[in-house]
Amino acid sequence: MKNFLKSTVLLALFGLMACGGNSKDTLGPGDADEITAGTMGICNRTPQVRDAILTMLSDIDNCALVTKAHLSSITRLNLNDQGITDLRRADFYGLDNLPGLSLSFNSLSTLKEGVFAGLSSLKSLDLSFNSLHTLPAGVFSDLDSLRWLGLDYNSLSTLPASVFSDLDSLRFLRLDSNDLNTLPEGVFLGLSKLGELELQNNALNTLPASVFSGLDSLQVLNLENNDLNTLPEGVFSHLDNLQEIYLSFRDPHTLPENVFSGLPTNLQTLRLHTIGLRTLPEGVFSGLDNLQHLYLYSNGLNTLPEGVFIGLYSLRSLSFSSTFLQTLPEGVFSHLDNLKYLSLHSHDLLSTLPEGIFSDLDNLQRIDLFFNDQLSTLPEGVFSSLSNLQDLNITSNDLLSTLPEGLFADLSNLQWLNLSGNDLLSTLPEGIFGDLSSLRTLQLYDNNLSMLPEGIFSGLSRLKLLWLQGNPGTPFTLTIELERTDNMDNNAQGPATIVVKVAEGAPFDMTVSLSAQGGTLSANTATIVAGEIKSETVMAPPGEGNSVTVRLGPAPALPQFLNHAGIQTAVGDSLILFGQAASRYRWCLSISTGGIYGANSGNRSGLGPVYARDLIGLGDL
């Protein structure tokens, strides 16, 4: 017992000595041994690190009493945004079971070599959003288990040639958003398991020919938004497993025809951002037989050869945006037999599309046509061959004012249609959506619509979402009315058949109650099924009195399980049946020597003599 007390007192004394003003950040003689023995405590560590460790040790409130066993028990440590400006070499000793360490959003400008020593289980290290401008060559030594390293959003302008040489388990490396203008030859040697390398948003203006040597497992490489004008021949030739590459070229008017010739044949994704590019060579993508996703954006293209995409037989998605093209060659998308997604957005000068531009895209499922400032019209048959199209986005095209009546004909599989944000779109042709039997979502908000044409929702039997808000006519009122269907004359003798109807068509099942004064109906409710204009018929026999008045109950509420906005419902006037007919055939009888004369009280015209033998049921005269 005495020995235990003695050890405890000595441990406390060592801890208090460590807290008592020894602010040096280097280890003195024997310090490492004391740490290993668990007798030093953590008082001499960077204050933010010390406090974070104590926070994780809920049963310890004295930094001098922390042992190696305590440190080994820690599996989580939060050091984000703690105002840390410097780290000491001993800060992380003993944290041998810590799997992740985040030091982001601090003010670190440099790191000491060996600062991460002891983190033998560390798998992720986040140093993003600091002010690092250089790294010691051995700063990441001993991090044998590290798989994820974030150095993005710092001020690194160069890297030591061997800075990553010990990270043979690394899978993901972020170096984006720094000030790198060059990379040393062989800087990535040793990273044979690296799968993703982020180098975008730097100032790289050239690349050594063998800079990516050794990256045998690399699948994703991002070089966007640098100052590259060209690429060294064969710079990607060692990247046999590369599947995605993101490139930028600064101010070239065109690209060399063989610029992508060195890319691996199994490349699946290519994103190309070129600021000054004016055209693309015909066949520039030839050889990329397995490419599935191509993104061309934010460039100055003003011409495009018709055969620019020849050879991309496996392409599934093409995003083509932010150019100065005024039109597109009609056959530019020919041979893209497997294309499923096409985006043509943010083209400042594109005013129209050739009618047959999509004619060969039999498998296309989605088209985006938005933010095209000059697009003022669309040919009526431009979508006619797209029988498999499911999503169509035609939004925020500032000059689009009219749509042809047959624009959406034959799109029987279309499920999602967005026509919102077209400021000049003021009218819709009657029946424009009539063929869209599979449509579930219709967005018409923020246009210039003041009225809805008759039958606009006819055929939309599966509609689940309808947005019409933000138009001059909102909320649009859908009025349910009564109509006699067996005779155009409501006064004709019965029995009568009636329906309820809504002129625009029902965007959802609209059920209304019915009542009759002076008679009975075959049903006390009627429903206009979604996509229909009229309900099923209801029988109205003549009543005992002179007329039957059919009334509608309250207007149906918008269904809560659907997402409809910008519309409201109402009911119309009552329907009077047989009323005027009864008065029209009331007889005014007078007896004279020539017989009985009848006159129609409705029009007072003489009907000639009516003799007693012709009267049935008049009784005694």
Secondary structure as UniProt FT lines:
FT   HELIX           2..19
FT   TURN            29..30
FT   HELIX           31..37
FT   TURN            43..44
FT   HELIX           47..56
FT   TURN            58..59
FT   HELIX           63..65
FT   HELIX           68..72
FT   TURN            80..81
FT   TURN            89..94
FT   TURN            96..97
FT   STRAND          100..102
FT   TURN            113..118
FT   TURN            120..121
FT   STRAND          124..126
FT   TURN            137..142
FT   TURN            144..145
FT   STRAND          148..150
FT   TURN            161..166
FT   TURN            168..169
FT   STRAND          172..174
FT   TURN            185..190
FT   TURN            192..193
FT   STRAND          196..198
FT   TURN            209..214
FT   TURN            216..217
FT   STRAND          220..223
FT   TURN            233..238
FT   TURN            240..241
FT   STRAND          244..249
FT   TURN            257..262
FT   TURN            265..266
FT   STRAND          269..274
FT   TURN            282..287
FT   TURN            289..290
FT   STRAND          293..297
FT   TURN            306..311
FT   TURN            313..314
FT   STRAND          317..321
FT   TURN            330..335
FT   TURN            337..338
FT   STRAND          341..345
FT   TURN            348..349
FT   TURN            355..360
FT   TURN            362..363
FT   STRAND          366..368
FT   TURN            373..374
FT   TURN            380..385
FT   TURN            387..388
FT   STRAND          391..393
FT   TURN            398..399
FT   TURN            405..410
FT   TURN            412..413
FT   STRAND          416..418
FT   TURN            420..421
FT   TURN            423..424
FT   TURN            430..435
FT   TURN            437..438
FT   STRAND          441..443
FT   TURN            454..459
FT   TURN            461..462
FT   STRAND          465..467
FT   TURN            469..470
FT   TURN            472..473
FT   STRAND          476..484
FT   TURN            490..491
FT   STRAND          496..502
FT   TURN            503..504
FT   STRAND          510..517
FT   STRAND          525..528
FT   TURN            530..531
FT   STRAND          538..540
FT   STRAND          548..552
FT   TURN            560..561
FT   STRAND          563..565
FT   STRAND          567..571
FT   STRAND          575..577
FT   HELIX           579..584
FT   STRAND          587..592
FT   TURN            593..594
FT   STRAND          595..600
FT   TURN            601..603
FT   STRAND          606..610
FT   HELIX           612..614
//
